[in-house]
């Protein structure tokens, strides 16, 4: 869960065949390399702040995740809405 960095901007702008360079993409690659059966679900949006992200928590928890990773802070100076 997070903002544009977690959503993949600008990392997913790197050309490549289906290569996801975002932090969730790296997590997916690491888990696959370790043979861990996991699905990485990204709940993120560019420009989102902590207040808006907190609104997503019920949706994230409804998925019954084994873990939730939250990264934010880049957009706390922006006016949301």
C-alpha positions in Angstrom: 0.0 0.0 0.0 1.3 3.4 -0.8 1.7 6.3 -3.2 3.2 6.6 -6.7 6.5 4.9 -5.8 4.6 1.8 -4.8 2.2 2.2 -7.7 5.2 1.9 -10.0 6.0 5.4 -11.1 8.5 6.1 -12.5 9.9 2.5 -12.2 7.5 0.8 -14.5 8.4 3.3 -17.2 11.6 1.3 -17.9 11.1 -0.6 -21.1 11.1 -4.4 -20.9 8.9 -7.4 -21.6 6.5 -7.4 -18.6 9.3 -6.4 -16.2 7.9 -4.7 -13.1 10.6 -2.5 -11.5 8.4 -1.2 -8.7 8.9 -2.3 -5.1 5.9 -4.7 -5.3 7.4 -6.0 -8.5 10.7 -6.7 -6.7 8.9 -8.4 -3.8 7.1 -10.6 -6.3 10.4 -11.6 -8.0 12.1 -12.3 -4.6 9.3 -14.5 -3.4 9.1 -16.4 -6.7 12.9 -16.9 -6.6 12.6 -18.4 -3.1 9.8 -20.6 -4.2 7.3 -18.9 -1.9 3.7 -19.3 -3.2 2.4 -15.7 -2.9 0.3 -13.2 -4.7 1.5 -9.6 -4.4 -1.5 -7.2 -4.6 -0.6 -3.5 -5.0 -3.1 -1.0 -3.5 -1.5 2.3 -4.4 -2.1 5.5 -6.4 -0.1 8.5 -7.4 -0.7 11.6 -5.2 -2.4 9.6 -2.4 -1.7 10.7 1.2 -1.9 8.9 4.6 -5.6 10.0 5.1 -6.7 8.6 1.8 -4.5 5.5 2.2 -6.2 4.8 5.6 -9.5 4.6 3.7 -8.1 1.7 1.7 -7.3 -0.4 4.8 -10.7 -2.1 5.1 -10.4 -3.1 1.4 -6.9 -4.5 2.0 -7.9 -6.4 5.1 -11.0 -7.9 3.3 -8.5 -9.8 1.1 -7.3 -11.7 4.2 -3.6 -11.0 3.6 -0.7 -12.8 5.3 1.0 -9.4 5.5 0.4 -5.7 4.6 3.4 -3.5 3.7 2.8 0.3 3.8 5.1 2.8 2.4 4.2 6.5 2.3 5.3 10.0 3.1 6.2 11.6 -0.3 2.8 13.2 -0.6 2.1 14.5 2.9 2.8 18.1 1.8 0.1 18.0 -1.0 -3.5 19.1 -0.6 -5.7 16.1 -1.2 -9.2 16.1 -2.5 
